Amino acid sequence: MKKTSSIFYGPEGSSPNYDEEKVAPYELPDLFLTIAGKQVSSFDEWFSVRRPEILSVYEKSIFGTSPLQARVSFRKSGPERVDATKSIRAQLYDLYLDNKNALLTQFIVFTPLNAKEAVPAFLGPNVLGNQSLTDLFSLPLSISWVYPRPALGIDATGYATVESVGVHSSRWPLDMIIKRGFAVVSFHYSDLFPDKPGGRPESIQPLFDVSSNRSYSWGAVATWAWGMIKVMDCLKDIDAIDEQKVIATGHSRLGKACLWAGAQDKRFAGVIANESGEGGSAISRRKFGERVSDIVRHLPHWFNDEYRSFVDNEENMPVDSHFLISLLAPRAVYVASAEDDLWSDPKGEFAGLVGASKVWKLYGNIADLSSYKEMPLTGKPLSEILSYHIRSGGHDITAYDWKQFLDFADKFIK
């Protein structure tokens, strides 16, 4: 019987390289060489001098600047919901921009019903709306546009129907997560920026055009990351959540967002980036799978205008994915890949983690992962403070992924 493949070859017009023999030799920029040309030799020096430089380069060249100082407020939206059979408690919250009293999004908090103290949490945006996470509770249908997916209950005009209730429960296995003693916090990413070119007028970005003394260059990915940071602002006032043990969690484009959220906000205790690919954990200079040109052509709203200058010019990027991951040091990080998800470049994702690991070595936390000349085998996770796995199958989040993420969180966060 012929094996069914879930390999994705990109949007129409894409011609990705999936041949390792066609990956040209490349040289990664030096994590430890400052703009002034000095090599840093201690973690304290890297953290105080080099890290701010790298963060600034990402703001200028990739993600753009964001109104990180903006103040938000939140309030409960409706009554608490309880499923006694699954021992899950759910509460919706409205998130507002203070100086506009503008509703930004609703975030949902799922916690263990019988927890006697605050619990650690996974915080991440969702793709189809809060109602898609579970059918255990009656949650409002999202009213924000998403790409039409009739098979998943999103109609031809891009809006949720009742058929979307619970369709992404496999991506957010609440029963498994809650039983392990963790909470889940999520919001609909399209509330903040609908995921389409030209989506800015429907996004939250215009709220800041006249409310600030400066303009911001943020793209959609940075806007979703900003949402994670603003929800994080609220968690200190939600008694059920241990705000010292919150893990930024994201899949695909939202894996890119969670890396950037964790890079900007050191309150996140850990970061899990699942199949985040180009602009996330994969090395751009490999020119394998999704490339800068693909994003600029099909998804130009994701990053800032400067990012366009790297189309077919990845070798001149001032940073690469190991720089982005390095901004999370010395915290716990998990990068995950899938065997058939060549578009996200599994080998490049692992290479990004290996390259970044030098900063953790400088901290004295773990051995340098550069001793790994080959990737871990499929289904054989690397379980360290810098964790990695590649599983069989395609671009998705599965029960296998969550089993590894929960083990990782038990070991390094809980």
GURO-92202 format. One line per field, with one value per residue (C-alpha): residue number from 1; residue in three letters; x, y, z. Coordinates in Angstrom, 1 decimal, m for minus. Layout:
REM residues N
k	[NUM, ...] $
r	[ALA, ...] $
east	[X, ...] $
north	[Y, ...] $
up	[Z, ...] $
REM end
This chain:
REM residues 414
k	[1, 2, 3, 4, 5, 6, 7, 8, 9, 10, 11, 12, 13, 14, 15, 16, 17, 18, 19, 20, 21, 22, 23, 24, 25, 26, 27, 28, 29, 30, 31, 32, 33, 34, 35, 36, 37, 38, 39, 40, 41, 42, 43, 44, 45, 46, 47, 48, 49, 50, 51, 52, 53, 54, 55, 56, 57, 58, 59, 60, 61, 62, 63, 64, 65, 66, 67, 68, 69, 70, 71, 72, 73, 74, 75, 76, 77, 78, 79, 80, 81, 82, 83, 84, 85, 86, 87, 88, 89, 90, 91, 92, 93, 94, 95, 96, 97, 98, 99, 100, 101, 102, 103, 104, 105, 106, 107, 108, 109, 110, 111, 112, 113, 114, 115, 116, 117, 118, 119, 120, 121, 122, 123, 124, 125, 126, 127, 128, 129, 130, 131, 132, 133, 134, 135, 136, 137, 138, 139, 140, 141, 142, 143, 144, 145, 146, 147, 148, 149, 150, 151, 152, 153, 154, 155, 156, 157, 158, 159, 160, 161, 162, 163, 164, 165, 166, 167, 168, 169, 170, 171, 172, 173, 174, 175, 176, 177, 178, 179, 180, 181, 182, 183, 184, 185, 186, 187, 188, 189, 190, 191, 192, 193, 194, 195, 196, 197, 198, 199, 200, 201, 202, 203, 204, 205, 206, 207, 208, 209, 210, 211, 212, 213, 214, 215, 216, 217, 218, 219, 220, 221, 222, 223, 224, 225, 226, 227, 228, 229, 230, 231, 232, 233, 234, 235, 236, 237, 238, 239, 240, 241, 242, 243, 244, 245, 246, 247, 248, 249, 250, 251, 252, 253, 254, 255, 256, 257, 258, 259, 260, 261, 262, 263, 264, 265, 266, 267, 268, 269, 270, 271, 272, 273, 274, 275, 276, 277, 278, 279, 280, 281, 282, 283, 284, 285, 286, 287, 288, 289, 290, 291, 292, 293, 294, 295, 296, 297, 298, 299, 300, 301, 302, 303, 304, 305, 306, 307, 308, 309, 310, 311, 312, 313, 314, 315, 316, 317, 318, 319, 320, 321, 322, 323, 324, 325, 326, 327, 328, 329, 330, 331, 332, 333, 334, 335, 336, 337, 338, 339, 340, 341, 342, 343, 344, 345, 346, 347, 348, 349, 350, 351, 352, 353, 354, 355, 356, 357, 358, 359, 360, 361, 362, 363, 364, 365, 366, 367, 368, 369, 370, 371, 372, 373, 374, 375, 376, 377, 378, 379, 380, 381, 382, 383, 384, 385, 386, 387, 388, 389, 390, 391, 392, 393, 394, 395, 396, 397, 398, 399, 400, 401, 402, 403, 404, 405, 406, 407, 408, 409, 410, 411, 412, 413, 414] $
r	[MET, LYS, LYS, THR, SER, SER, ILE, PHE, TYR, GLY, PRO, GLU, GLY, SER, SER, PRO, ASN, TYR, ASP, GLU, GLU, LYS, VAL, ALA, PRO, TYR, GLU, LEU, PRO, ASP, LEU, PHE, LEU, THR, ILE, ALA, GLY, LYS, GLN, VAL, SER, SER, PHE, ASP, GLU, TRP, PHE, SER, VAL, ARG, ARG, PRO, GLU, ILE, LEU, SER, VAL, TYR, GLU, LYS, SER, ILE, PHE, GLY, THR, SER, PRO, LEU, GLN, ALA, ARG, VAL, SER, PHE, ARG, LYS, SER, GLY, PRO, GLU, ARG, VAL, ASP, ALA, THR, LYS, SER, ILE, ARG, ALA, GLN, LEU, TYR, ASP, LEU, TYR, LEU, ASP, ASN, LYS, ASN, ALA, LEU, LEU, THR, GLN, PHE, ILE, VAL, PHE, THR, PRO, LEU, ASN, ALA, LYS, GLU, ALA, VAL, PRO, ALA, PHE, LEU, GLY, PRO, ASN, VAL, LEU, GLY, ASN, GLN, SER, LEU, THR, ASP, LEU, PHE, SER, LEU, PRO, LEU, SER, ILE, SER, TRP, VAL, TYR, PRO, ARG, PRO, ALA, LEU, GLY, ILE, ASP, ALA, THR, GLY, TYR, ALA, THR, VAL, GLU, SER, VAL, GLY, VAL, HIS, SER, SER, ARG, TRP, PRO, LEU, ASP, MET, ILE, ILE, LYS, ARG, GLY, PHE, ALA, VAL, VAL, SER, PHE, HIS, TYR, SER, ASP, LEU, PHE, PRO, ASP, LYS, PRO, GLY, GLY, ARG, PRO, GLU, SER, ILE, GLN, PRO, LEU, PHE, ASP, VAL, SER, SER, ASN, ARG, SER, TYR, SER, TRP, GLY, ALA, VAL, ALA, THR, TRP, ALA, TRP, GLY, MET, ILE, LYS, VAL, MET, ASP, CYS, LEU, LYS, ASP, ILE, ASP, ALA, ILE, ASP, GLU, GLN, LYS, VAL, ILE, ALA, THR, GLY, HIS, SER, ARG, LEU, GLY, LYS, ALA, CYS, LEU, TRP, ALA, GLY, ALA, GLN, ASP, LYS, ARG, PHE, ALA, GLY, VAL, ILE, ALA, ASN, GLU, SER, GLY, GLU, GLY, GLY, SER, ALA, ILE, SER, ARG, ARG, LYS, PHE, GLY, GLU, ARG, VAL, SER, ASP, ILE, VAL, ARG, HIS, LEU, PRO, HIS, TRP, PHE, ASN, ASP, GLU, TYR, ARG, SER, PHE, VAL, ASP, ASN, GLU, GLU, ASN, MET, PRO, VAL, ASP, SER, HIS, PHE, LEU, ILE, SER, LEU, LEU, ALA, PRO, ARG, ALA, VAL, TYR, VAL, ALA, SER, ALA, GLU, ASP, ASP, LEU, TRP, SER, ASP, PRO, LYS, GLY, GLU, PHE, ALA, GLY, LEU, VAL, GLY, ALA, SER, LYS, VAL, TRP, LYS, LEU, TYR, GLY, ASN, ILE, ALA, ASP, LEU, SER, SER, TYR, LYS, GLU, MET, PRO, LEU, THR, GLY, LYS, PRO, LEU, SER, GLU, ILE, LEU, SER, TYR, HIS, ILE, ARG, SER, GLY, GLY, HIS, ASP, ILE, THR, ALA, TYR, ASP, TRP, LYS, GLN, PHE, LEU, ASP, PHE, ALA, ASP, LYS, PHE, ILE, LYS] $
east	[0.0, 1.3, 2.1, m0.1, 2.0, 1.0, 3.9, 2.9, 4.4, 3.3, 0.8, 0.2, 3.3, 5.7, 8.6, 10.3, 13.6, 13.1, 16.5, 19.3, 21.9, 20.8, 21.3, 24.4, 27.1, 26.3, 27.9, 25.8, 26.3, 28.1, 25.9, 28.7, 30.1, 28.8, 28.0, 31.2, 33.2, 33.8, 33.5, 31.5, 32.8, 30.4, 26.6, 26.2, 27.9, 25.9, 22.7, 23.4, 25.1, 24.6, 21.0, 19.6, 21.4, 19.8, 16.4, 16.8, 17.8, 14.7, 12.5, 14.1, 14.5, 11.9, 9.0, 8.7, 8.2, 5.1, 3.4, 4.6, 3.9, 0.2, m2.0, m4.9, m7.6, m9.9, m13.1, m15.0, m17.4, m20.3, m20.5, m17.9, m18.5, m17.8, m17.6, m17.6, m17.1, m13.8, m13.0, m12.5, m13.4, m13.7, m13.9, m14.1, m12.5, m12.8, m9.5, m9.7, m7.2, m7.4, m7.0, m9.7, m11.9, m11.8, m12.5, m9.5, m10.3, m11.8, m9.4, m10.5, m8.9, m9.3, m8.2, m8.4, m11.6, m10.3, m6.8, m5.9, m3.3, m2.4, m1.3, 1.2, m0.3, 0.2, m0.7, m1.2, m3.4, m5.9, m6.7, m10.5, m11.9, m12.3, m15.3, m13.1, m11.1, m13.7, m17.3, m17.5, m18.8, m21.1, m18.8, m19.6, m18.8, m15.9, m17.0, m13.5, m12.6, m10.5, m9.6, m12.7, m12.5, m16.0, m14.7, m13.9, m17.1, m15.7, m18.1, m17.2, m17.2, m14.7, m16.9, m17.5, m20.6, m21.8, m20.0, m16.7, m17.4, m14.7, m13.1, m9.6, m10.0, m7.2, m4.9, m5.8, m6.5, m7.9, m8.6, m4.9, m3.6, m5.9, m5.2, m1.5, m2.2, m1.9, m4.1, m4.7, m5.1, m6.0, m7.5, m8.5, m5.5, m7.7, m9.3, m6.0, m5.1, m7.1, m4.6, m4.8, m3.0, m4.7, m6.1, m4.7, m7.8, m9.7, m6.9, m6.2, m3.3, m5.3, m6.2, m2.6, m2.2, m3.5, m3.1, 0.7, 3.5, 5.1, 4.2, 4.9, 6.1, 4.7, 3.4, 0.7, 3.1, 4.2, 0.6, m0.3, 2.8, 1.7, m1.6, 0.1, 2.1, m1.0, m2.9, 0.2, m0.3, m3.6, m2.6, m1.1, m4.6, m6.2, m5.7, m6.0, m2.9, 0.7, 2.0, 5.6, 5.1, 3.5, 4.7, 4.2, 2.9, 2.3, 2.0, 3.1, 2.8, 1.7, 5.0, 6.8, 4.6, 5.3, 9.1, 8.8, 6.6, 9.0, 12.0, 10.4, 8.9, 11.1, 8.1, 7.4, 9.0, 9.4, 8.5, 7.2, 7.4, 5.7, 6.7, 7.4, 9.5, 10.8, 10.8, 10.6, 13.0, 14.3, 17.6, 16.7, 20.1, 19.4, 16.8, 14.9, 11.1, 9.3, 11.4, 11.3, 10.1, 7.1, 6.0, 6.5, 4.5, 1.6, 1.6, 3.2, 1.3, 3.3, 6.5, 7.6, 8.6, 12.4, 11.9, 11.2, 14.8, 15.8, 13.9, 16.4, 19.0, 18.8, 22.6, 22.6, 20.2, 21.8, 20.4, 19.1, 16.8, 19.5, 19.5, 15.8, 15.9, 18.9, 16.8, 15.0, 18.1, 18.4, 14.8, 13.4, 12.7, 11.0, 11.2, 9.1, 9.0, 7.2, 8.7, 6.4, 6.4, 9.3, 7.8, 8.8, 12.3, 12.8, 16.5, 16.7, 14.5, 16.9, 19.9, 18.4, 18.2, 21.7, 23.1, 21.3, 22.5, 25.9, 24.3, 23.0, 26.4, 27.8, 25.3, 26.6, 23.2, 23.7, 26.3, 26.6, 24.2, 26.7, 27.9, 24.7, 26.0, 22.7, 19.1, 17.4, 15.6, 11.9, 10.0, 13.1, 12.8, 15.8, 14.7, 16.8, 16.2, 16.5, 14.2, 13.4, 11.5, 10.5, 7.5, 5.9, 3.1, 2.5, 1.9, m0.3, m0.3, m1.0, m1.5, 2.1, 3.3, 1.3, 2.7, 6.2, 5.3, 3.7, 6.7, 8.9, 6.7, 6.7, 10.5, 11.5, 8.5, 6.3] $
north	[0.0, 3.4, 5.7, 8.8, 11.9, 15.2, 17.1, 20.7, 22.4, 25.9, 28.4, 28.5, 29.7, 28.4, 26.1, 25.2, 23.4, 20.1, 18.7, 18.8, 18.5, 21.9, 23.7, 25.8, 26.3, 29.2, 31.1, 32.2, 35.6, 35.7, 35.8, 37.2, 40.0, 43.4, 46.2, 47.8, 44.8, 43.4, 39.7, 39.2, 36.5, 36.3, 35.8, 39.0, 40.9, 39.2, 39.9, 43.5, 44.5, 42.0, 41.0, 44.5, 45.0, 41.8, 42.8, 46.2, 44.6, 42.4, 45.4, 47.3, 44.5, 41.7, 42.2, 46.0, 48.0, 47.6, 49.7, 47.5, 50.2, 50.4, 49.7, 47.3, 46.3, 43.3, 42.1, 38.9, 38.2, 36.2, 33.5, 30.9, 27.7, 24.3, 20.7, 18.5, 15.3, 16.6, 18.7, 21.8, 25.4, 28.0, 31.8, 34.3, 37.8, 40.9, 42.7, 46.4, 49.1, 51.5, 54.8, 54.0, 51.7, 49.7, 45.9, 44.2, 40.5, 38.0, 35.5, 32.2, 30.7, 26.9, 25.7, 22.5, 22.6, 21.3, 22.9, 24.1, 26.6, 28.6, 26.5, 27.0, 27.7, 27.5, 30.8, 31.0, 32.4, 30.2, 30.2, 29.7, 31.4, 30.4, 28.2, 26.0, 24.8, 22.7, 21.6, 21.1, 24.7, 27.0, 29.8, 32.8, 32.3, 34.5, 37.4, 38.1, 37.1, 34.1, 32.3, 30.3, 26.6, 25.1, 21.7, 23.3, 25.4, 28.7, 29.7, 31.0, 34.6, 33.8, 33.7, 31.1, 28.9, 26.5, 23.7, 25.3, 24.4, 22.1, 21.5, 22.3, 20.4, 18.0, 21.0, 22.0, 18.7, 20.2, 16.9, 15.9, 19.3, 19.8, 16.3, 17.1, 20.2, 23.0, 25.7, 26.9, 30.6, 31.5, 34.2, 34.4, 35.9, 37.4, 39.7, 41.6, 41.3, 39.4, 37.1, 38.5, 41.1, 44.4, 43.4, 46.4, 48.6, 45.7, 45.2, 46.9, 48.9, 52.0, 52.4, 53.5, 55.8, 58.8, 57.7, 57.8, 60.2, 57.8, 55.5, 51.8, 49.5, 46.2, 43.6, 41.0, 38.5, 41.3, 42.2, 38.7, 38.6, 41.9, 40.3, 37.5, 40.1, 42.1, 38.9, 38.1, 41.6, 40.4, 37.0, 38.4, 39.4, 36.0, 33.9, 30.5, 31.2, 31.2, 34.1, 33.0, 29.8, 30.8, 29.2, 31.0, 28.4, 28.6, 26.6, 27.6, 31.4, 31.6, 29.8, 32.8, 35.0, 33.2, 33.3, 37.1, 37.5, 35.5, 37.5, 40.8, 39.7, 37.9, 37.1, 34.1, 31.2, 29.1, 29.1, 26.3, 26.9, 24.1, 24.0, 27.7, 27.7, 30.8, 33.8, 31.5, 28.8, 27.7, 29.0, 31.4, 31.0, 27.4, 28.5, 25.3, 25.1, 28.4, 31.4, 35.1, 35.5, 33.2, 35.3, 38.6, 37.4, 35.7, 37.0, 40.5, 41.6, 39.3, 41.3, 44.9, 46.6, 46.1, 42.3, 42.6, 43.6, 40.0, 38.4, 36.1, 37.8, 35.8, 35.6, 39.4, 39.2, 40.7, 38.0, 34.4, 32.2, 31.2, 35.0, 34.9, 31.8, 33.2, 36.1, 33.5, 32.5, 31.3, 30.1, 26.7, 26.4, 23.7, 23.5, 20.9, 19.7, 17.1, 14.7, 15.6, 19.3, 20.2, 23.6, 24.5, 23.0, 20.6, 20.4, 24.2, 24.4, 22.1, 24.0, 27.2, 25.7, 24.3, 27.7, 29.4, 26.9, 28.6, 31.3, 28.7, 27.2, 30.7, 30.9, 27.6, 25.9, 23.1, 21.6, 23.1, 21.3, 21.7, 18.2, 17.0, 16.5, 14.9, 15.6, 13.5, 10.5, 10.7, 9.9, 10.2, 13.6, 15.5, 16.4, 19.2, 22.8, 23.2, 20.5, 19.2, 16.5, 15.5, 13.3, 11.5, 13.2, 16.7, 20.3, 20.1, 19.8, 16.2, 14.3, 13.2, 16.8, 17.7, 14.6, 15.9, 19.5, 18.5, 16.3, 19.3, 21.7, 19.2, 19.0, 22.6, 24.9, 23.2] $
up	[0.0, m0.9, 2.0, 2.2, 2.4, 4.1, 2.6, 1.8, m1.3, m0.5, m1.9, m5.6, m7.4, m4.7, m5.7, m2.4, m2.3, m0.4, m1.5, 1.1, m1.6, m3.0, 0.3, m0.3, 2.4, 4.6, 7.4, 10.4, 11.9, 15.3, 18.4, 20.5, 18.2, 19.3, 16.9, 18.1, 17.0, 20.5, 21.4, 24.6, 26.9, 29.8, 30.0, 32.0, 29.3, 26.6, 28.5, 29.2, 25.9, 23.1, 23.9, 23.6, 20.3, 18.9, 20.1, 18.4, 15.1, 15.2, 15.8, 12.9, 10.4, 11.0, 13.4, 13.9, 17.0, 19.2, 21.9, 24.7, 27.4, 26.5, 29.5, 29.3, 31.7, 31.8, 33.4, 33.6, 30.7, 31.9, 34.6, 35.4, 33.5, 35.1, 33.7, 36.8, 34.8, 33.4, 36.5, 34.3, 35.1, 32.4, 32.6, 29.8, 30.2, 28.1, 27.4, 26.9, 25.9, 28.8, 27.2, 24.5, 26.6, 23.4, 23.5, 22.0, 22.4, 24.8, 26.4, 27.9, 31.0, 31.6, 35.1, 37.1, 39.0, 42.3, 42.4, 45.9, 44.7, 41.6, 38.7, 35.8, 32.4, 28.7, 27.0, 23.3, 20.6, 18.7, 15.0, 14.7, 17.8, 21.4, 20.6, 18.5, 21.5, 23.1, 23.0, 26.8, 27.3, 25.4, 24.3, 22.0, 18.3, 17.1, 15.0, 13.6, 10.0, 9.3, 6.1, 5.0, 6.0, 5.4, 6.7, 10.0, 10.3, 8.9, 6.1, 2.6, 3.9, 6.6, 9.7, 12.3, 12.4, 15.1, 13.2, 14.3, 18.0, 19.3, 15.9, 17.2, 20.5, 19.3, 19.2, 22.7, 24.5, 27.7, 29.4, 29.1, 30.1, 33.0, 34.4, 34.5, 36.7, 34.1, 32.9, 29.4, 28.4, 24.9, 22.6, 19.0, 17.0, 14.4, 17.0, 17.0, 13.3, 10.7, 9.0, 5.5, 3.4, 3.8, 7.2, 9.1, 9.0, 10.8, 13.3, 16.6, 15.1, 14.1, 17.8, 18.4, 15.4, 17.3, 20.9, 21.0, 20.4, 18.0, 15.2, 15.3, 12.5, 13.8, 11.5, 12.2, 14.0, 16.3, 17.0, 18.0, 20.2, 21.7, 22.6, 24.4, 26.4, 27.3, 28.4, 30.5, 32.1, 33.4, 34.8, 38.0, 39.0, 38.3, 41.4, 39.7, 37.6, 38.8, 36.7, 37.5, 35.5, 32.3, 29.0, 25.7, 23.3, 19.6, 16.4, 12.9, 12.4, 16.1, 16.9, 15.4, 17.5, 20.8, 20.1, 19.7, 22.7, 24.9, 23.4, 24.4, 27.8, 30.2, 32.5, 30.3, 32.1, 28.9, 25.3, 23.0, 19.3, 17.3, 13.6, 13.4, 10.3, 8.5, 10.7, 13.6, 14.7, 11.2, 9.8, 6.9, 5.3, 4.4, 1.9, 2.4, 2.4, 3.2, 2.4, 2.9, m0.7, 0.0, 3.0, 1.2, m1.8, 0.0, 3.5, 3.4, 6.5, 8.8, 9.2, 8.8, 5.5, 6.1, 6.0, 2.2, 1.6, 2.3, m0.6, m2.3, 0.0, 3.2, 3.4, 4.2, 7.0, 10.1, 12.2, 11.8, 13.9, 16.4, 17.3, 18.0, 20.1, 22.0, 23.3, 25.4, 27.4, 30.1, 30.1, 29.1, 25.3, 23.3, 19.5, 17.7, 14.1, 12.0, 9.5, 6.6, 7.4, 5.1, 4.5, 8.1, 7.6, 10.5, 10.0, 10.0, 13.1, 15.0, 13.6, 15.0, 18.5, 18.3, 17.2, 20.1, 22.7, 22.8, 24.9, 27.4, 27.6, 28.4, 31.2, 32.5, 32.3, 29.8, 27.4, 24.0, 21.6, 18.8, 19.7, 17.9, 14.3, 13.4, 14.4, 17.0, 15.4, 14.7, 17.9, 20.1, 21.9, 23.2, 26.8, 28.2, 29.1, 25.3, 24.2, 20.7, 18.9, 15.4, 15.0, 12.1, 10.2, 8.9, 10.0, 13.1, 16.9, 18.0, 21.3, 20.8, 20.8, 23.9, 25.8, 25.2, 26.0, 29.3, 30.3, 29.5, 31.6, 34.5, 34.4, 33.8, 34.7, 37.4] $
REM end
